[in-house]
Amino acid sequence: MDTPDLYPAIEPHTAGFLPVSGGHRVYYEVCGNPEGRPAVYLHGGPGAGCNPNLRRFFDPAAYRIILFDQRGAGRSTPAASLENNTTRNLIADMEALRNHLGVRRWLVLGGSWGSTLALVYAAAHPDACRALVLRGVWLCRRADLRWWFFGRRKVYPDHWREFAQHVPAAERADLLKAYFQRLIHPDPGVHMPAAVAWRTYETRCDTLLPRENLDIPANTQTLAIARLEAHYKSNMAFLAEGELLDGVPRFRHIPGVIIHGRYDMSCSLDGAMALSDAWPEAAFSIVADAGHSAMEPGIRERLVAATDRFRDITD
């Protein structure tokens, strides 16, 4: 992919696995300037894991760039595991990683589910946050779940039909339950086709122009994304209704940027607006020609502009 608006591709200078609670080992990597301003990227999903392009949202001369795969995701082990995998576990892992790397404060950038995690983290540990950059805000409200499973069918009725037809008609009134039961089934002949159907549907809906001819692989990464997403959605992300907005007063003093695609069909714009209303000090940017993906040109450009803006914040 030609992405001249991102910083050049770089490789980690440090990488490893951090043992955390519940038998999990979290993969992490550090790139850029070892003496630079610490910044951590929180990937989406949950379950998506990190990829090399995520390093490129930060100036490598200025930032000490930290990426990690959340529990069950990417290179972390055990793969696709739901055991001891909750939002509070992930927040504890972030603190364990921050302390392991000797970071006092860091810029936190989170997209989609990563924005959810960033909001929970900032409310719990505001003193550890130098600034927040949030993209594709997901508030995990009941309304957000209704939109994900049923609301956007009005925009993508053909793609939704294919998604729904993976399960029997009698189960389609509760697609989350129907899919989750299949995704946790021990038989790969059951869980893998469900994972591919789940990923195909959400990937088609993630960009302004739908990607029609997809070839989603039947592999562990696909399973991890679908299974973990269904796990967290089934448990309302282990959050109380409205908890994310209620937590805003604890970090309103932290500099922030909110970026959201106007045509985001995965995380509807009203959630980002609700966050902006609760946190008016944060700069709020609606990208006119973008959907949900961080790699759409307008969103890429504004993410880089946001991290550039915070390069020189001092302690």
Secondary structure as UniProt FT lines:
FT   TURN            4..5
FT   STRAND          14..19
FT   HELIX           21..23
FT   STRAND          25..32
FT   TURN            34..35
FT   STRAND          37..42
FT   TURN            45..48
FT   HELIX           52..57
FT   TURN            60..62
FT   STRAND          63..68
FT   TURN            71..72
FT   TURN            74..75
FT   TURN            79..80
FT   TURN            83..84
FT   HELIX           87..100
FT   TURN            101..102
FT   STRAND          106..111
FT   HELIX           113..124
FT   HELIX           126..128
FT   STRAND          129..135
FT   HELIX           142..149
FT   HELIX           151..154
FT   HELIX           157..164
FT   TURN            165..166
FT   HELIX           169..174
FT   HELIX           175..183
FT   HELIX           188..204
FT   HELIX           220..234
FT   HELIX           236..238
FT   TURN            241..242
FT   HELIX           243..246
FT   HELIX           248..250
FT   TURN            251..253
FT   STRAND          256..261
FT   TURN            262..263
FT   HELIX           269..278
FT   TURN            280..281
FT   STRAND          283..287
FT   TURN            288..289
FT   TURN            294..295
FT   HELIX           297..309
FT   TURN            310..312
//
